[in-house]
């Protein structure tokens, strides 16, 4: 028995992620407090793996132009901004001579093989103008979301490994701890989100496909128990996520 998610469940999970995650606000704070004074007169932003465009939208007031790379058009279809150009390609297929004051890459490296992280980071930095910066956001190996995911898998990759790769490259950087998380109004919404985080992040399709009905039922019950623990005193649901923002200066 394969344990799967329906298209409606995927849509619910992506909606919650886009609507409630706090990393766009965290990035805005970092940019305004640390980077704004050093931006050029007409600053430009490249957002790699932009998703629904929430980060670019939050940072837009500080930049003259926004370039968003999002290879899945269904994720970025609702984003429209007069300063923005959305290009439906991944980083490795983006060919441009432009260089940017700020390159942002938020929650993308999970989808890149670890063996390719070094080259991916080099390519990110290749689009940063001299004096500019790159911000890489990853979930950290601490906090409630990490604890949930580690219950199901011990082979996940977190921000600490990105920091180690940056250190191996002897790149000037700073690791800024932040707190994000996800909010839902109902148990079913939080349960759907937890299923997405576990099934997509902790298992391969092949692993899920070979589960027998009892194993699938037990897995589902464990996910449901995690969702139940997310209930807040006011009846809503929240799952906190510790994240690191890795600031690399050029």
NUFI-403448 format. One record per residue (C-alpha): residue in one letter; x, y, z. Coordinates in steps of 0.05 Angstrom, whole numbers, padded with zeros to 5 digits, always signed. Each point is the difference from the previous one (the first is absolute). Layout:
BEGIN
AXYZ...
//
This chain:
BEGIN
X+00000+00000+00000X+00031+00066-00021X-00012+00058+00047X-00009+00062-00042X-00027+00071+00001X-00055+00025-00046X+00008+00063-00043X-00049+00035+00048X+00045-00018+00059X+00061+00026-00036X-00037+00065-00014X-00019+00006+00073X+00072-00012+00023X+00029+00051-00049X-00053+00051+00020X+00018-00006+00074X+00074+00003-00015X-00008+00063-00042X-00049+00034+00046X+00030-00013+00069X+00075-00010-00005X+00038+00057+00032X+00065-00003-00039X-00021+00057-00047X-00007+00046+00061X+00066-00026+00029X+00036+00014-00065X-00030+00069-00004X+00026+00016+00070X+00070-00025-00018X+00001+00040-00065X-00024+00065+00033X+00044-00005+00061X+00064-00027-00031X+00002+00009-00075X-00041+00061-00019X+00054+00052+00013X+00048-00037-00047X-00048-00008-00059X+00015+00036-00065X-00040+00060-00024X-00045-00044-00042X+00003-00068+00035X-00022-00065-00033X-00024-00066+00030X+00005-00072-00026X-00046-00049+00036X+00019-00072-00017X-00056-00050+00010X-00049+00056+00014X-00062-00042+00010X-00061+00044+00010X+00042+00063+00001X-00010+00017+00073X+00073+00016+00013X+00006+00045-00062X-00066+00034+00017X+00025+00016+00071X+00067+00027-00025X-00028+00037-00061X-00001+00070+00032X+00076-00001+00006X+00017-00021-00071X-00008+00031-00068X-00009-00067-00035X-00017-00071+00020X+00019-00063-00039X-00034-00064+00024X+00021-00069-00022X-00055-00051+00011X+00001-00063-00042X-00072-00020+00021X-00046+00052-00031X-00060-00024+00040X+00035+00025+00063X+00014+00070-00026X-00063+00009-00041X-00032+00045+00052X+00059+00047+00007X-00002+00066-00038X+00042+00062+00015X+00017+00059-00044X+00074-00007+00017X+00004-00075-00011X+00019-00047-00055X-00017-00074+00013X+00041-00050-00040X-00023-00073+00001X+00069-00033+00004X+00044-00029+00055X+00066+00032+00018X+00041-00047-00043X-00037+00022-00063X+00001+00075+00014X+00047+00033-00049X+00011+00074+00013X+00057+00050+00003X-00037+00039+00053X+00028+00006+00070X-00043+00016+00061X+00008+00038+00065X-00035-00057+00036X-00011-00073-00018X-00049-00038+00043X-00008-00075+00001X-00052-00021+00051X-00016-00073+00016X+00027-00026-00067X+00061-00041+00017X-00042-00058+00027X-00015-00014-00073X+00073+00001-00022X+00044-00062+00010X+00050+00014+00055X+00057-00019-00046X-00021+00060-00044X-00006+00052+00056X+00069+00027-00012X-00013+00014-00074X-00069+00027+00015X+00027+00050+00051X+00055+00021-00049X-00054+00013-00053X-00041+00041+00050X+00061+00042+00017X+00016+00009-00074X-00062+00043-00006X+00019+00046+00058X+00033+00065-00019X+00064+00021+00037X-00022+00029+00067X-00066-00037-00002X-00027-00057+00042X-00032-00068-00004X-00050-00026+00051X-00012-00075+00005X-00058-00023+00045X-00004-00072+00027X-00037-00034+00056X+00046-00013+00059X+00014-00064+00038X-00038+00023+00061X-00071+00016+00021X-00069-00033-00008X-00001-00011-00076X+00070-00031+00003X-00021-00045+00057X-00061-00024-00039X+00038-00014-00064X+00057-00035+00036X-00050-00048+00030X-00012-00026-00071X+00068+00007-00032X+00072+00009+00022X+00027+00018-00069X-00029+00070-00008X+00044+00060-00014X-00002+00065+00038X+00033+00068+00003X+00060-00024+00039X+00024-00039-00060X-00007+00062-00045X+00042+00039+00050X+00053-00056-00002X+00002+00005-00076X+00008+00075+00003X+00056-00008+00050X+00035-00050-00044X-00001+00052-00055X+00030+00052+00048X-00056+00049-00017X-00012+00060+00046X-00067-00013+00031X-00045+00007+00061X-00052-00049+00025X-00062+00036+00027X-00048-00043+00040X-00074+00015-00012X-00067-00030+00019X-00054-00015-00050X-00058-00049+00000X-00068-00016-00029X-00070+00017+00024X-00066-00034-00016X-00071+00013+00021X-00023-00073+00004X+00028-00067+00019X-00011-00027-00071X+00043+00057-00028X+00057-00013+00049X-00006-00075-00011X+00006+00011-00075X+00061+00044+00009X+00033-00050+00046X-00013-00055-00050X+00032+00042-00054X+00062+00014+00042X+00009-00073+00019X-00020-00035-00065X+00038+00049-00045X+00059+00013+00044X+00013-00065+00036X-00018-00055-00051X+00012-00015-00072X-00057-00021-00046X+00030-00070-00003X+00000-00006+00076X-00073+00021+00005X-00021-00046-00057X+00021-00063+00036X-00036+00013+00066X-00053-00052+00016X-00068+00024+00028X+00021-00009+00072X+00065+00038-00009X-00035+00056-00037X-00052+00004+00055X+00052+00005+00055X+00038+00053-00038X-00063+00041-00010X-00017-00007+00074X+00068+00026+00020X-00008+00061-00045X-00069+00012+00027X+00027-00001+00072X+00051+00054-00019X-00055+00043-00029X-00042-00007+00063X+00059+00026+00042X+00001+00064-00041X-00067+00024+00028X+00005+00067+00036X-00042+00025+00059X-00044+00041-00047X-00016-00062-00042X+00044+00017-00059X+00061-00041-00020X+00073+00020-00005X+00064-00037-00016X+00063+00039+00015X+00062-00006-00044X+00070+00023+00018X+00037+00026-00061X+00068+00029-00016X+00014+00056-00049X+00070-00006-00027X+00025+00068-00022X+00058-00003-00050X+00034+00066-00018X+00037+00013-00065
//
